[in-house]
Amino acid sequence: MINAAYDTNNIFAKILRGEIPSHKVYEDDNVLAFMDVMPQAEGHVLVVPKAASRNILDADPATLGTLIATVQRVAIAAQDAFDADGITIMQFNEALAGQSVFHLHFHVIPRKEGVPLKPHSGKMEDGAVLAANAAKIKESLAG
């Protein structure tokens, strides 16, 4: 059961308000996709709704429809941009299940045969690498 309220000061809410910079991949009226600053693989993207949702358990069903359609679109573009053999899509709900940022989000991670996921550590990726990876996905989305 969800007991906690949505925290308007979570890091993704701050990114959505433009208070914290991000390497955007895609944005429309409802959804933002941006590079994960601690990627588990090259091209790791986060897709978040603009609507305030703690996680999938409290999200408005209308929010979920547009969100998952964008997750699919970004996943296809990321697979193409990084010539990936597959895509891992992850979504966590509440701390016990692994959620660490309490704003609904999906991880979209391009995967290559024989390359394990890196740990989601405290080590941030270089901004130039993130910008280059974002540009690859944006190009694939446009094409």
C-alpha positions in Angstrom: 0.0 0.0 0.0 1.2 3.5 -0.8 1.4 5.7 2.3 3.8 8.4 1.1 2.7 11.5 -0.8 4.4 12.7 -3.9 7.5 14.8 -3.1 7.6 17.8 -5.4 11.3 18.2 -4.6 12.5 14.9 -6.0 15.3 15.1 -8.6 13.1 14.3 -11.6 10.6 17.0 -10.6 13.5 19.4 -10.4 14.7 18.3 -13.9 11.1 18.8 -15.2 11.0 22.3 -13.8 14.4 23.1 -15.4 16.1 23.5 -12.0 18.6 20.7 -12.8 20.1 20.3 -16.3 19.6 17.1 -18.2 20.6 15.7 -21.6 17.1 15.5 -23.2 16.3 12.9 -25.8 12.6 13.6 -26.3 10.0 15.9 -24.9 6.3 16.6 -25.6 3.5 18.0 -23.5 3.2 14.8 -21.3 6.6 13.1 -21.3 10.3 13.8 -21.0 13.1 11.3 -21.9 16.7 12.1 -20.9 20.0 10.4 -20.4 20.7 8.6 -17.1 23.7 10.3 -15.5 24.8 7.0 -14.0 24.2 4.7 -17.0 24.3 1.0 -16.7 25.1 0.7 -20.4 25.8 3.0 -23.3 22.6 4.8 -24.2 20.7 4.3 -20.9 17.7 6.6 -21.0 15.0 7.5 -18.4 11.5 8.2 -19.5 9.2 10.2 -17.1 5.7 11.6 -17.2 5.4 15.3 -16.6 2.4 14.6 -14.3 3.2 14.2 -10.7 3.2 10.4 -10.0 5.2 8.7 -7.3 5.2 5.5 -9.3 3.0 3.2 -11.3 0.8 2.4 -8.3 -0.6 6.0 -8.1 -0.3 7.1 -11.7 -3.4 8.2 -13.6 -4.2 5.6 -16.3 -4.3 8.3 -18.9 -0.7 9.2 -17.9 0.4 5.6 -18.3 -0.9 5.3 -21.9 1.1 8.2 -23.3 4.1 7.2 -21.1 4.4 3.6 -22.3 4.0 4.7 -25.9 7.0 7.0 -25.5 8.9 4.2 -23.7 8.4 2.1 -26.8 9.4 4.8 -29.2 12.5 5.6 -27.2 13.4 1.9 -26.9 13.2 1.4 -30.7 15.3 4.5 -31.3 17.9 3.5 -28.7 18.2 0.0 -30.1 18.8 1.5 -33.5 21.2 4.2 -32.3 23.4 1.8 -30.4 23.1 -1.2 -32.7 21.8 -3.1 -29.7 20.9 -6.8 -29.6 18.1 -6.1 -27.2 16.6 -3.5 -24.8 16.1 -3.9 -21.1 13.2 -1.9 -19.7 12.9 -1.6 -16.0 10.5 0.2 -13.7 10.5 0.0 -9.8 7.7 0.8 -7.3 8.6 1.7 -3.7 12.0 1.4 -1.9 11.7 -2.4 -1.2 11.3 -3.0 -4.9 14.4 -0.9 -5.8 12.9 2.5 -6.4 15.3 5.3 -5.3 13.7 8.3 -7.0 10.0 8.6 -6.2 8.8 10.0 -9.5 7.4 7.4 -11.9 10.1 6.5 -14.5 11.2 3.8 -16.9 14.8 2.8 -17.5 15.4 2.1 -21.2 18.8 0.3 -21.6 20.3 -0.8 -24.9 22.0 -4.2 -24.5 24.7 -6.0 -26.4 25.5 -9.7 -26.4 28.2 -10.5 -23.8 28.2 -7.1 -22.2 26.9 -7.1 -18.6 25.1 -4.2 -17.1 27.2 -1.9 -15.0 26.1 -1.2 -11.4 23.9 1.9 -10.9 26.7 3.4 -8.8 27.4 6.9 -7.6 29.8 7.5 -10.5 28.4 10.1 -12.9 29.2 9.8 -16.7 31.0 12.6 -18.4 28.6 15.2 -19.8 30.2 15.1 -23.2 29.5 11.4 -23.5 25.9 11.9 -22.4 25.4 14.7 -24.9 26.9 12.5 -27.7 24.6 9.6 -26.7 21.6 11.8 -26.5 22.4 13.1 -30.0 22.5 9.6 -31.4 19.1 8.7 -30.0 17.6 12.1 -31.2 18.9 11.4 -34.7 17.3 7.9 -34.6 14.0 9.4 -33.4 14.0 12.0 -36.2 14.8 9.4 -38.9 
